[in-house]
Amino acid sequence: MSEIISERYLLYLRDMSRKVTFGSTTGDFSQVLVRSTRKNSKNKFQRLTDLRLNNVLSSSADGFRRQLDQEKIGNGIFCGMGILSGTYTKRIGSGSALKLIAAPTIYGQVIFEESGDASISEWVANYDIATALIARNTDEEDEAYAAFDPDAGKTGSQVIQEVEDALEKVETSDIRSIQRLSDLFLEGFKEVTETSCEIMATPLACIEAGINARDNLRRKQFYYCPGDWIFFAPIPPGLSTYRALDELAKERREKV
């Protein structure tokens, strides 16, 4: 019994660590694909690439060198599944303002080994997008009560939980299933926020359309680019803690 309790407590600590890591200002990934807000900055989209996951996995020797280069500036190499860009309404006093989202709905860090091997150890739902959309579009008390109301629509919290629960059951190499969960994320938050969405062909076109919706069109609108895309970004400070707790929980489970 004590082993089971220990495992459950480790899993609890792991989940709390994940929520802190991927849902806080220290690891904010809701706008991670836009490096600068300055309109004329040539480095604004420096984190974006047009590479797919297979591109980097098939050239992992070069990837290891790139990983070392990124680590020198505190970055990691990530794969984003389903790029979401666009706007949401943030309440400011008695008024409101349009804020930008520019991030993958689901992502994982690509780890390269000196031997040439490369893999993604886990995929994570983007809590920062969810936090922004839930906090800005739904009263927290209403969100809590809706979970017990059979006539209420799906809440943002339920959407993110459904995606996260499914991620834990999917193999990290099962790209098609991860993409379906990214689509589920999108459809859920389209409904929660009552926001329409346009499909875009590339991450860059997707992000530029989102910025245009905020700065020029001045309307609430989502843009979505399906597929797996490589990007560079700072590694959230608590990521190592989360992974350590996850490994400890797995070891406990194997022993039992």
Backbone torsions as a table, in degrees:
resi	resn	phi	psi	omega
1	MET	NA	-41.0	-178.0
2	SER	-63.5	-35.4	177.8
3	GLU	-63.4	-40.9	179.3
4	ILE	-65.3	-43.1	178.3
5	ILE	-62.6	-41.7	179.4
6	SER	-61.8	-43.0	179.8
7	GLU	-63.6	-44.7	-179.0
8	ARG	-64.2	-37.3	179.7
9	TYR	-68.1	-39.6	176.8
10	LEU	-63.3	-40.0	178.0
11	LEU	-65.2	-37.5	176.7
12	TYR	-62.9	-47.5	178.9
13	LEU	-62.5	-38.0	177.8
14	ARG	-60.9	-46.9	-178.7
15	ASP	-66.2	-37.7	176.7
16	MET	-65.3	-40.3	177.6
17	SER	-62.5	-40.5	179.5
18	ARG	-63.1	-43.2	-179.1
19	LYS	-65.4	-37.2	178.0
20	VAL	-70.2	-44.7	-176.8
21	THR	-65.0	-45.8	-173.4
22	PHE	-104.2	14.8	179.1
23	GLY	-143.4	38.1	-177.9
24	SER	-138.5	169.2	-179.9
25	THR	-68.0	-21.8	179.8
26	THR	-76.6	-17.1	179.6
27	GLY	-136.7	41.2	-172.4
28	ASP	-70.5	116.1	179.4
29	PHE	-110.8	15.0	-178.8
30	SER	-73.8	-24.0	177.1
31	GLN	-128.0	28.5	-169.2
32	VAL	-63.0	-24.0	-175.7
33	LEU	-85.3	-2.7	176.0
34	VAL	-114.4	111.9	-174.9
35	ARG	-76.3	-33.3	-177.1
36	SER	-137.9	148.7	177.3
37	THR	-92.3	-4.3	179.4
38	ARG	-71.3	128.2	-172.5
39	LYS	-61.4	-37.2	-173.1
40	ASN	-99.6	11.8	-179.5
41	SER	-73.1	124.8	179.8
42	LYS	-72.4	-14.5	-178.8
43	ASN	-97.9	8.4	-175.3
44	LYS	-56.6	-40.5	-175.6
45	PHE	-108.7	28.3	-175.6
46	GLN	-64.5	-26.0	-178.3
47	ARG	-78.8	-17.6	-178.4
48	LEU	-78.9	146.5	169.6
49	THR	-136.2	167.8	174.2
50	ASP	-106.7	20.2	179.4
51	LEU	-83.6	143.2	173.9
52	ARG	-99.8	165.4	-175.9
53	LEU	-57.9	-42.1	179.7
54	ASN	-61.2	-31.3	179.5
55	ASN	-61.1	-43.3	-176.6
56	VAL	-83.3	-30.8	178.8
57	LEU	-69.1	-30.1	-179.5
58	SER	-82.6	-10.4	177.6
59	SER	-128.9	50.0	-171.5
60	SER	-67.5	-24.6	177.3
61	ALA	-63.3	-44.0	175.7
62	ASP	-68.7	-32.7	178.3
63	GLY	-63.8	-37.0	178.5
64	PHE	-62.4	-41.2	177.7
65	ARG	-65.3	-42.1	178.3
66	ARG	-65.0	-36.4	178.0
67	GLN	-61.4	-42.7	178.0
68	LEU	-63.0	-39.9	178.6
69	ASP	-63.1	-41.7	-179.8
70	GLN	-70.2	-36.7	-179.6
71	GLU	-62.8	-30.1	179.7
72	LYS	-62.7	-26.2	179.6
73	ILE	-110.3	16.7	175.5
74	GLY	80.3	16.5	-177.9
75	ASN	-104.0	162.9	170.2
76	GLY	-124.9	169.5	175.0
77	ILE	-102.9	122.9	-174.6
78	PHE	-120.9	157.5	169.5
79	CYS	-115.6	124.4	177.4
80	GLY	-100.6	134.5	178.0
81	MET	-107.3	109.1	-178.8
82	GLY	77.8	98.7	-179.3
83	ILE	-86.0	126.6	179.5
84	LEU	-115.9	126.5	177.1
85	SER	-131.7	160.4	178.2
86	GLY	143.9	-158.3	-172.7
87	THR	-130.0	155.3	171.8
88	TYR	-141.6	159.7	-176.5
89	THR	-91.8	125.9	176.4
90	LYS	-110.0	126.9	179.0
91	ARG	-74.6	131.1	176.6
92	ILE	-130.6	101.3	-175.8
93	GLY	61.9	-126.3	178.2
94	SER	-88.7	-5.5	-179.1
95	GLY	-111.1	-162.4	-179.9
96	SER	-153.3	162.7	178.4
97	ALA	-143.1	153.3	177.1
98	LEU	-86.0	129.8	177.8
99	LYS	-115.7	157.8	-172.7
100	LEU	-100.9	140.9	167.3
101	ILE	-114.7	135.4	178.1
102	ALA	-153.7	84.5	-171.2
103	ALA	-164.1	163.1	172.8
104	PRO	-75.5	148.8	176.6
105	THR	-74.4	-33.2	177.9
106	ILE	-137.6	142.0	-179.5
107	TYR	-151.6	162.6	176.9
108	GLY	-150.1	148.6	178.5
109	GLN	-83.2	131.8	177.0
110	VAL	-85.9	123.0	-179.4
111	ILE	-107.2	123.1	179.8
112	PHE	-105.1	136.4	176.4
113	GLU	-102.5	151.3	179.3
114	GLU	-61.8	-25.7	179.5
115	SER	-69.0	-16.3	-178.5
116	GLY	111.9	-10.8	178.0
117	ASP	-76.0	150.5	177.8
118	ALA	-149.4	144.9	-178.8
119	SER	-163.7	168.6	171.2
120	ILE	-111.6	119.2	-176.0
121	SER	-75.4	-28.6	179.7
122	GLU	-161.8	156.6	173.9
123	TRP	-110.0	141.4	-176.3
124	VAL	-126.3	132.9	173.8
125	ALA	-69.7	143.1	-176.2
126	ASN	-78.4	94.7	-179.3
127	TYR	-64.9	-30.2	-176.6
128	ASP	-67.5	-38.4	173.9
129	ILE	-62.4	-48.2	-178.8
130	ALA	-60.0	-44.7	-179.6
131	THR	-59.7	-45.0	-179.8
132	ALA	-62.2	-46.6	-175.7
133	LEU	-72.4	-36.8	178.8
134	ILE	-69.6	-47.5	-176.0
135	ALA	-66.6	-32.8	-173.8
136	ARG	-92.8	-18.1	-174.0
137	ASN	-115.0	-12.0	-177.3
138	THR	-138.4	133.1	174.0
139	ASP	-63.3	134.0	-175.1
140	GLU	-59.8	-37.5	179.9
141	GLU	-68.7	-41.0	176.6
142	ASP	-61.7	-39.9	179.0
143	GLU	-60.3	-42.8	-178.8
144	ALA	-66.7	-44.4	-179.4
145	TYR	-67.5	-34.2	-176.2
146	ALA	-62.6	-27.4	-179.2
147	ALA	-64.0	-20.4	-178.8
148	PHE	-108.0	5.2	-178.5
149	ASP	-101.9	111.1	-177.4
150	PRO	-64.4	-20.5	-179.0
151	ASP	-92.4	-7.9	-178.4
152	ALA	-79.8	151.4	175.9
153	GLY	-73.3	172.3	-179.9
154	LYS	-64.5	136.4	179.7
155	THR	-91.2	164.0	177.3
156	GLY	-60.3	-39.5	178.5
157	SER	-62.2	-38.8	179.1
158	GLN	-68.9	-36.2	178.3
159	VAL	-61.7	-50.8	-176.1
160	ILE	-67.2	-35.1	179.1
161	GLN	-68.3	-39.8	178.8
162	GLU	-62.8	-43.5	179.0
163	VAL	-65.2	-44.7	-177.7
164	GLU	-64.9	-41.6	178.5
165	ASP	-62.1	-40.9	-179.8
166	ALA	-69.1	-35.6	179.6
167	LEU	-60.3	-35.6	-178.5
168	GLU	-67.6	-17.8	-177.5
169	LYS	-101.9	-3.3	-175.9
170	VAL	-102.9	138.4	174.8
171	GLU	-64.5	140.2	-177.3
172	THR	-63.4	-21.7	180.0
173	SER	-88.4	-4.5	-177.5
174	ASP	-85.1	79.0	-173.9
175	ILE	-62.0	-38.1	-178.8
176	ARG	-62.3	-42.1	179.5
177	SER	-67.7	-38.0	177.9
178	ILE	-63.9	-39.5	178.1
179	GLN	-64.1	-39.9	178.4
180	ARG	-62.9	-36.6	178.4
181	LEU	-71.1	-32.5	174.1
182	SER	-63.7	-42.3	176.8
183	ASP	-62.9	-38.1	178.2
184	LEU	-63.9	-41.6	175.7
185	PHE	-57.2	-50.4	-179.1
186	LEU	-60.0	-50.9	-177.0
187	GLU	-61.4	-38.3	180.0
188	GLY	-63.4	-45.1	-177.2
189	PHE	-80.9	-21.0	168.8
190	LYS	-62.1	-42.6	-179.1
191	GLU	-71.0	-45.6	-178.2
192	VAL	-60.2	-42.2	-175.9
193	THR	-96.0	-4.6	-178.1
194	GLU	54.0	53.3	-177.5
195	THR	-122.2	132.1	177.4
196	SER	-77.9	164.2	-175.5
197	CYS	-142.0	141.7	174.3
198	GLU	-113.6	141.2	179.0
199	ILE	-88.5	132.6	-178.6
200	MET	-117.2	157.4	-174.0
201	ALA	-85.0	-30.3	-176.7
202	THR	-134.3	156.3	176.9
203	PRO	-59.1	-41.2	-178.7
204	LEU	-62.4	-46.4	178.2
205	ALA	-61.1	-37.6	-179.9
206	CYS	-63.7	-48.6	-178.3
207	ILE	-67.4	-42.1	179.7
208	GLU	-62.4	-37.2	178.7
209	ALA	-66.1	-38.7	178.0
210	GLY	-64.0	-43.0	178.3
211	ILE	-64.7	-38.7	178.1
212	ASN	-64.9	-37.4	178.3
213	ALA	-64.2	-35.5	179.0
214	ARG	-77.4	-47.0	-170.3
215	ASP	-86.2	-32.5	-174.3
216	ASN	-115.6	-51.8	-179.7
217	LEU	-71.8	-30.7	179.4
218	ARG	52.5	54.3	179.1
219	ARG	-141.8	157.8	177.0
220	LYS	-80.2	119.4	-173.8
221	GLN	-159.5	141.2	175.1
222	PHE	-107.1	150.8	172.0
223	TYR	-132.5	140.7	-171.7
224	TYR	-138.1	130.4	176.3
225	CYS	-116.4	105.6	-179.2
226	PRO	-70.6	164.3	177.9
227	GLY	109.1	173.4	179.1
228	ASP	-102.5	129.1	-173.6
229	TRP	-135.6	137.2	-179.7
230	ILE	-85.9	136.7	174.8
231	PHE	-144.9	163.0	177.7
232	PHE	-108.8	143.6	-179.3
233	ALA	-164.4	157.5	175.1
234	PRO	-60.3	142.6	178.2
235	ILE	-82.0	123.5	178.8
236	PRO	-54.9	134.2	-173.7
237	PRO	-55.8	-33.3	-175.3
238	GLY	-90.0	7.0	-174.6
239	LEU	-62.7	-40.6	-179.5
240	SER	-65.1	-36.8	177.6
241	THR	-63.4	-45.4	178.8
242	TYR	-58.6	-47.0	-177.7
243	ARG	-64.6	-39.3	179.7
244	ALA	-62.7	-44.2	179.0
245	LEU	-65.4	-37.9	179.3
246	ASP	-64.6	-42.4	179.2
247	GLU	-65.6	-40.4	178.4
248	LEU	-62.4	-41.2	179.2
249	ALA	-64.1	-39.8	179.5
250	LYS	-65.7	-39.8	178.7
251	GLU	-63.3	-41.3	177.6
252	ARG	-61.0	-43.1	-177.9
253	ARG	-64.0	-39.7	-179.0
254	GLU	-67.4	-35.8	-179.9
255	LYS	-69.3	-36.8	179.8
256	VAL	-72.1	NA	NA
